[in-house]
Amino acid sequence: MNRKPSHSPAVDVVRDPRWAAVVARDPAADDRFVYAVRTTGVYCRPSSASRLPRPENVEFFATAAEAEAAGYRPSRHAAADRTVVDAQHAALVAEACRYIEASDTAPSLGELAARAGLSPHHFHRVFKAAIGLTPKDYVAAHRAQELRKRLGDGASITDTLYGVGFGSSSRFYETADERLGMRPKDYRAGGRNADIRFAVGECSLGSILVAQSGKGVCAILLGDDPDALVQDLQDQFPQANLIGGDAAFEDRVATVVGFVEAPAGGLDLPLDVRGTAFQERVWQALRQIPPGTTASYAEIARRIGQPRAVRAVAQACGANRLAVAIPCHRVVRSDGGLSGYRWGVERKRTLLQREAKA
């Protein structure tokens, strides 16, 4: 009677493709499975720096939760492993951002993933986890930065169209309107013919100006002098049509004031966020800081994959025009102390104290 040859557990593990990833300590496999070691009762990621176990003692699980359900506990190296993996991912994402910024045409997801040595799906997850934007969103943000710069410098629309990598005028105008909040020729002329509705009110933090373009709320400014707030808006769009708010817009201002008084409730209004690609990465990271908590400038720099860009992060916070909606008040020094705030340190202190009590 013929019998099929049997294999030992060690042989079965060695033949499993996942074992090769463990031997190679491949970080690209970390999102696909974990391996557990029967003799120690712990589980690890494929990229773990732990000593390589004997294959006959290894068991594979699709997720860490499944391994824990089977009675295994995380390896003591898990935290260190995560730190190493995060650093590797941050370096890959930073390199991808530099490549996007240097490219004449928008790189595809597949191209970016291939350069990073990851699958497109895995690269997409790693990129978004690192900076809060998808690769597509980052490409769009960088293009918007170039649009604003070139048009602001007086370049022709045709030169700008091809200079930022658009292959057709229709796609350019579709994206330009969305990113600029107005027609390109109006932006180039300092906002000429663009309608920006605004109103000035009062809140517990002093005077507040709320402005809205065709895309959404483009400014929430705080201060002591209402006239100075209006001048700030005029400086941004010197030739725009600044329209005083009517009764309907006053309701929108009331909504924003209510949000400033109670940020934990959220602001359910469209925002017109205008910044450089780097600034938008920082602002996205700020919006992920929960009310009642803070993060340091250094932490934000690490979250966006540029740990040395602490000063640039601080500058991006200072460039924010959407007070509280983009919560730069939740960013503090590494020692926990309050630092500069565009609308005054005392307002920052008040906002943080209010959120801590909510």
Secondary structure, DSSP 8 states (H G I E B T S, - for coil): --------HHHHHHHSHHHHHHHHT-GGGTTT-EEEETTTTEEE-TT--S----GGGEEEESSHHHHHHTT-EE-TTHHHHHHHHHHHHHHHHHHHHHHHHH-SS---HHHHHHHHTS-HHHHHHHHHHHHSS-HHHHHHHHHHHHHHHHHHTT--HHHHHHHTT-S-HHHHHHHHHHHHSS-HHHHHTTSTT-EEEEEEEEETTEEEEEEE-SSSEEEEEEES-HHHHHHHHHHHSTTSEEEE--HHHHHHHHHHHHHHH-GGG---S-B-----HHHHHHHHHHTTS-TT--EEHHHHHHHTT-TT-HHHHHHHHHH--BTTTS-GGGEE-TTS-----TT-HHHHHHHHHHHHH-
